[in-house]
Amino acid sequence: MYKDIDILGKEIEFECLGCDIANHRLIPPGDFVYDDGFINVSADPVIPIKGFMVLGIKKHIKSMNELSSDERNRVLKVLNKTVEIIKKVKISEEVLVLQEERSKHFHIWIVPIHAWMERFKKSVFNIKEIVQYAKDNFGEKEKQELLLAIENIKKEFENSTNIFEENMVVDVILNRRSHRKYLSKEIDDNILKIILDCGRNASFGGKPNKKCQVSEFIIIKNNEIKENLALKYEDRQFIKDAPVIIAVCANKDNDPKYKEYVLSSSLSIQNIILSAESFGIGACILSCFLYNENHKEDKEFTRKLLNLPENIELIALISLGYKDNEEKIPEKELKTLEEIIHIDRY
């Protein structure tokens, strides 16, 4: 039986740390951030580094080679998700993954690289020195930061979809971001037709027949038109370099009694940007000042530029182009599900 003091100052006893944690005989500080009965992820009980996670398994083995192919794949998916979350919650932009076989029980260390580690030159061989430095400089402030990091990682795991379920639709929705920097590569017309066909197949209000379908699309490739669509605003200039711009419109004459045409066309817009993402094509939606009284001149200028008749309402522009990987896209900040979900009443 081994004895130690955990990072919260509590005395712990264990025979095999990996087994005792996997079987819940020892609950790690801050609880498990992930546990599916076979794989678990938690803070290391005795290593006081913010965001430092240990991936363990219930199986008492020493080497990854002793896992089945399916088990290895599961471990790698959880490992990948843990690294992704550590970066997402801004604990560190760089993560070190370590696994060595001298331990009695298989585990993987997931180590966020913090600025104070620079003195150790990020060397794997200095991990013991890094741990000792963390212990020597661990106070109340560091403890609270560590516990907050655990809580944030745990919340992200809870809000994640099933990481073992391959679901391309969900992946596209969760990972799509607005892109404003594009390669000069042209978009094949056949791919463009598929993207617009996805927009055509969006839900729309009214009866399920084409008389109620209001969305129409203008494909814009002409450079002069693209330059004019950028108007005089700095945040719209990027569309000049987009290989394609789609003007999403609503034909109000199709179903004159139906007044929610903006909603129907918005569903087409969503389908277009998601289908574009599935092809690796970046997209960004631009407002057309539909309800903005301060931009009447811009609205009318754009309508004339695209030769729109009175019955056609311009809903939005969508710039499309293959993504330039050099573009720096800020992390999207979202409210949690708990902040936006209400049951039965607001």
VMD Tcl script that draws the C-alpha trace (Angstrom):
set ca {
  {0.00 0.00 0.00}
  {1.32 3.44 -1.05}
  {0.60 6.71 0.72}
  {0.85 10.26 -0.59}
  {-0.63 13.74 -0.22}
  {-2.80 14.89 -3.13}
  {-2.82 18.40 -4.59}
  {-5.67 19.42 -2.26}
  {-3.63 18.42 0.81}
  {-5.60 15.22 1.43}
  {-3.82 11.98 2.39}
  {-4.45 9.20 -0.13}
  {-3.72 5.48 -0.10}
  {-3.56 3.17 -3.09}
  {-2.15 -0.14 -4.28}
  {-2.30 0.61 -8.01}
  {-3.14 4.25 -8.68}
  {-4.58 3.49 -12.13}
  {-6.79 0.65 -10.86}
  {-7.97 2.55 -7.80}
  {-8.95 5.57 -9.91}
  {-10.59 3.47 -12.66}
  {-12.64 1.57 -10.08}
  {-13.55 4.74 -8.17}
  {-11.82 3.65 -5.00}
  {-9.90 6.90 -5.29}
  {-11.67 9.98 -6.63}
  {-9.23 12.42 -8.25}
  {-9.21 16.13 -7.31}
  {-12.15 17.88 -8.97}
  {-13.68 14.51 -9.93}
  {-13.42 12.88 -13.36}
  {-13.69 15.15 -16.38}
  {-14.51 12.09 -18.48}
  {-15.39 8.52 -17.53}
  {-17.15 5.95 -19.72}
  {-16.46 2.89 -17.58}
  {-13.39 1.88 -19.57}
  {-11.52 5.13 -20.25}
  {-11.25 7.93 -17.71}
  {-9.64 11.37 -17.77}
  {-8.86 13.37 -14.65}
  {-6.31 15.62 -13.02}
  {-3.30 13.79 -11.62}
  {-3.80 13.48 -7.84}
  {-0.27 14.58 -7.00}
  {0.89 16.80 -9.91}
  {-0.24 20.42 -9.36}
  {-0.07 21.77 -12.92}
  {-3.08 23.65 -14.29}
  {-4.81 21.59 -16.99}
  {-2.50 18.58 -16.49}
  {-4.68 15.56 -17.31}
  {-4.15 11.82 -17.05}
  {-5.92 9.42 -19.37}
  {-6.29 6.01 -17.76}
  {-8.14 2.78 -18.48}
  {-9.81 0.12 -16.36}
  {-7.73 -2.68 -17.89}
  {-4.61 -3.42 -15.83}
  {-1.95 -3.45 -18.55}
  {1.38 -1.71 -19.07}
  {1.55 -1.13 -22.82}
  {-0.72 0.28 -25.50}
  {0.22 -2.78 -27.56}
  {-1.87 -4.88 -25.17}
  {-5.03 -3.07 -26.22}
  {-7.24 -4.37 -29.01}
  {-7.50 -2.32 -32.19}
  {-10.93 -1.04 -31.14}
  {-9.68 -0.13 -27.66}
  {-6.69 1.74 -29.11}
  {-9.00 3.72 -31.40}
  {-11.22 4.62 -28.45}
  {-8.21 5.74 -26.40}
  {-6.92 7.89 -29.28}
  {-10.30 9.54 -29.77}
  {-10.57 10.46 -26.08}
  {-6.95 11.63 -26.10}
  {-7.56 13.80 -29.15}
  {-10.72 15.25 -27.59}
  {-8.89 16.05 -24.34}
  {-6.12 17.91 -26.17}
  {-8.74 19.76 -28.25}
  {-10.61 20.85 -25.11}
  {-7.47 22.00 -23.28}
  {-6.77 24.30 -26.22}
  {-10.41 25.36 -26.57}
  {-10.75 26.52 -22.96}
  {-7.51 28.48 -23.42}
  {-5.40 26.65 -20.85}
  {-2.60 26.34 -23.38}
  {-2.13 26.46 -27.15}
  {0.52 23.74 -26.97}
  {0.16 20.34 -25.34}
  {2.72 17.60 -24.65}
  {1.50 13.98 -24.69}
  {3.60 11.41 -22.80}
  {3.25 7.66 -22.37}
  {5.94 5.41 -20.94}
  {5.79 1.75 -19.99}
  {7.68 1.66 -16.70}
  {4.45 2.28 -14.80}
  {2.47 -0.69 -13.47}
  {-0.71 0.60 -15.05}
  {-1.11 2.06 -18.56}
  {-1.78 5.80 -18.58}
  {-1.10 8.85 -20.76}
  {0.02 12.20 -19.41}
  {-1.50 15.21 -21.19}
  {0.64 18.21 -20.26}
  {-0.29 21.80 -21.19}
  {2.80 23.87 -21.93}
  {2.76 27.00 -19.75}
  {5.01 30.04 -20.10}
  {6.87 29.24 -16.87}
  {8.03 25.94 -18.39}
  {10.26 27.83 -20.84}
  {13.08 27.64 -18.30}
  {13.07 23.86 -18.81}
  {13.21 24.22 -22.60}
  {10.08 22.02 -22.94}
  {12.24 18.90 -22.84}
  {10.60 15.56 -22.13}
  {13.64 14.66 -20.05}
  {12.97 17.56 -17.70}
  {9.44 16.46 -16.79}
  {10.51 15.53 -13.25}
  {12.06 18.97 -12.79}
  {8.89 20.58 -14.17}
  {6.72 18.63 -11.71}
  {8.98 19.46 -8.79}
  {8.97 23.16 -9.71}
  {5.16 23.09 -9.86}
  {5.00 21.49 -6.40}
  {7.45 23.98 -4.93}
  {5.46 26.94 -6.27}
  {1.93 25.65 -5.61}
  {-0.12 28.02 -3.46}
  {-3.78 28.92 -2.95}
  {-3.93 30.98 -6.15}
  {-2.51 28.12 -8.21}
  {-4.90 25.67 -6.55}
  {-7.96 27.73 -7.46}
  {-6.75 28.13 -11.05}
  {-6.17 24.38 -11.27}
  {-9.67 23.56 -9.94}
  {-11.25 26.05 -12.36}
  {-9.37 24.44 -15.25}
  {-10.70 21.01 -14.21}
  {-14.25 22.38 -14.06}
  {-13.95 24.00 -17.50}
  {-12.58 20.83 -19.10}
  {-15.34 18.79 -17.46}
  {-18.05 21.13 -18.80}
  {-16.65 20.90 -22.32}
  {-16.74 17.10 -22.17}
  {-20.32 17.23 -20.92}
  {-21.32 19.54 -23.78}
  {-19.57 17.37 -26.39}
  {-21.43 15.00 -28.64}
  {-20.62 11.28 -28.49}
  {-16.94 11.27 -29.43}
  {-17.13 7.68 -30.67}
  {-20.03 8.29 -33.01}
  {-19.08 9.29 -36.53}
  {-21.60 11.97 -37.48}
  {-20.48 14.16 -40.33}
  {-23.48 16.48 -40.11}
  {-22.89 17.24 -36.43}
  {-19.13 17.62 -37.02}
  {-19.73 20.14 -39.82}
  {-22.18 22.16 -37.71}
  {-19.96 22.24 -34.61}
  {-16.70 22.99 -36.43}
  {-17.83 25.51 -39.07}
  {-16.47 29.04 -38.75}
  {-16.82 32.14 -40.93}
  {-13.90 32.48 -43.35}
  {-12.89 35.76 -44.95}
  {-9.60 34.80 -46.59}
  {-9.64 32.55 -49.64}
  {-7.33 30.82 -52.07}
  {-7.54 31.90 -55.70}
  {-8.62 28.34 -56.63}
  {-11.90 28.28 -58.55}
  {-14.91 26.39 -57.27}
  {-16.01 23.72 -59.73}
  {-19.46 24.48 -61.17}
  {-20.68 20.98 -60.33}
  {-19.77 21.49 -56.65}
  {-21.42 24.91 -56.72}
  {-24.62 23.36 -58.08}
  {-24.62 20.79 -55.27}
  {-24.20 23.56 -52.69}
  {-27.09 25.55 -54.19}
  {-29.19 22.41 -54.47}
  {-28.77 22.02 -50.71}
  {-30.08 25.58 -50.39}
  {-33.01 24.68 -52.68}
  {-33.85 21.69 -50.48}
  {-34.11 23.72 -47.28}
  {-37.38 23.76 -45.36}
  {-39.80 26.54 -46.26}
  {-43.09 27.83 -44.90}
  {-46.46 26.94 -46.35}
  {-47.57 23.89 -48.27}
  {-44.91 21.49 -49.64}
  {-45.12 22.65 -53.23}
  {-42.99 24.95 -55.36}
  {-45.49 27.84 -55.22}
  {-44.50 28.31 -51.58}
  {-40.76 28.12 -52.26}
  {-39.45 31.69 -52.15}
  {-35.64 31.37 -52.20}
  {-33.74 32.22 -55.36}
  {-29.98 32.57 -55.92}
  {-27.70 34.77 -58.00}
  {-24.20 33.42 -58.70}
  {-21.73 36.30 -58.86}
  {-18.25 35.83 -60.33}
  {-17.83 39.15 -62.13}
  {-14.97 41.07 -60.49}
  {-16.50 44.52 -61.09}
  {-19.77 43.49 -59.44}
  {-17.86 41.96 -56.51}
  {-15.90 45.18 -56.01}
  {-19.11 47.21 -55.97}
  {-20.76 44.82 -53.51}
  {-17.93 45.56 -51.05}
  {-19.32 49.12 -50.85}
  {-17.17 51.52 -48.82}
  {-16.98 49.52 -45.60}
  {-13.66 48.11 -44.42}
  {-15.20 44.91 -43.01}
  {-16.68 43.99 -46.42}
  {-13.60 44.43 -48.60}
  {-12.65 40.75 -48.35}
  {-15.49 39.76 -50.68}
  {-13.56 41.26 -53.60}
  {-11.22 38.27 -53.39}
  {-13.93 35.62 -52.98}
  {-14.09 33.39 -56.08}
  {-17.89 33.32 -55.82}
  {-20.58 35.36 -54.11}
  {-24.12 34.04 -53.77}
  {-26.93 36.58 -53.47}
  {-29.79 34.88 -51.62}
  {-33.13 36.41 -52.53}
  {-36.79 35.87 -51.73}
  {-39.47 36.02 -54.40}
  {-42.42 37.60 -52.58}
  {-44.81 36.91 -55.47}
  {-44.50 33.14 -55.14}
  {-46.82 33.12 -52.14}
  {-48.09 36.67 -51.50}
  {-49.96 35.63 -48.34}
  {-46.80 34.26 -46.74}
  {-44.93 37.06 -44.95}
  {-42.15 35.02 -43.28}
  {-40.04 34.88 -46.44}
  {-36.92 35.98 -44.52}
  {-37.20 32.87 -42.35}
  {-37.49 30.55 -45.36}
  {-34.51 32.13 -47.13}
  {-32.48 32.02 -43.90}
  {-32.90 28.25 -43.84}
  {-31.51 28.14 -47.40}
  {-28.56 30.25 -46.26}
  {-27.79 27.80 -43.44}
  {-27.89 24.85 -45.83}
  {-25.56 26.63 -48.26}
  {-22.86 27.46 -45.71}
  {-22.98 23.99 -44.14}
  {-22.80 22.15 -47.46}
  {-19.93 24.43 -48.51}
  {-18.11 23.52 -45.29}
  {-18.50 19.81 -46.11}
  {-16.51 20.46 -49.32}
  {-13.80 22.37 -47.45}
  {-15.11 25.65 -48.84}
  {-15.17 28.62 -46.50}
  {-18.16 30.94 -46.34}
  {-19.20 34.20 -44.74}
  {-22.66 35.78 -44.59}
  {-23.00 39.51 -45.26}
  {-25.98 41.64 -44.32}
  {-27.93 43.42 -47.04}
  {-29.43 46.02 -44.70}
  {-32.94 44.62 -45.02}
  {-34.29 46.49 -41.99}
  {-31.56 49.06 -41.38}
  {-32.96 52.55 -42.02}
  {-29.45 54.04 -41.81}
  {-28.36 52.13 -44.93}
  {-31.21 52.86 -47.38}
  {-28.78 54.16 -50.00}
  {-26.55 51.07 -49.69}
  {-29.58 48.82 -50.00}
  {-30.89 50.56 -53.11}
  {-27.42 50.71 -54.69}
  {-27.04 46.93 -54.22}
  {-30.52 46.23 -55.59}
  {-29.81 48.26 -58.74}
  {-26.39 46.65 -59.13}
  {-28.03 43.20 -59.18}
  {-30.98 44.39 -61.29}
  {-33.58 43.20 -58.78}
  {-37.28 43.75 -59.58}
  {-39.67 45.01 -56.87}
  {-40.97 41.56 -55.96}
  {-37.46 40.21 -55.21}
  {-36.07 40.92 -51.75}
  {-32.31 40.64 -51.23}
  {-31.83 38.71 -47.97}
  {-28.05 38.22 -47.74}
  {-24.79 37.74 -49.62}
  {-22.61 34.68 -49.05}
  {-18.95 34.77 -50.02}
  {-17.50 31.37 -50.97}
  {-13.93 30.20 -51.49}
  {-11.46 27.50 -50.55}
  {-10.01 28.32 -47.15}
  {-6.64 30.00 -46.78}
  {-5.04 28.18 -43.84}
  {-3.00 31.26 -42.97}
  {-6.15 33.06 -41.85}
  {-6.26 33.57 -38.08}
  {-9.82 32.99 -36.92}
  {-10.66 34.00 -33.34}
  {-12.13 31.30 -31.11}
  {-15.90 31.51 -31.04}
  {-17.22 32.37 -27.59}
  {-20.56 30.67 -26.91}
  {-22.98 30.61 -24.02}
  {-23.39 27.24 -22.34}
  {-26.50 25.15 -22.98}
  {-27.57 25.83 -19.40}
  {-27.64 29.57 -20.14}
  {-29.96 29.30 -23.13}
  {-32.25 26.32 -22.45}
  {-35.55 26.81 -20.64}
  {-38.06 24.06 -19.82}
  {-41.76 24.62 -20.56}
  {-41.55 28.38 -19.87}
  {-38.89 31.06 -20.06}
}
mol new
graphics top color blue
foreach p $ca { graphics top sphere $p radius 0.5 }
foreach p [lrange $ca 0 end-1] q [lrange $ca 1 end] { graphics top cylinder $p $q radius 0.2 }
display resetview
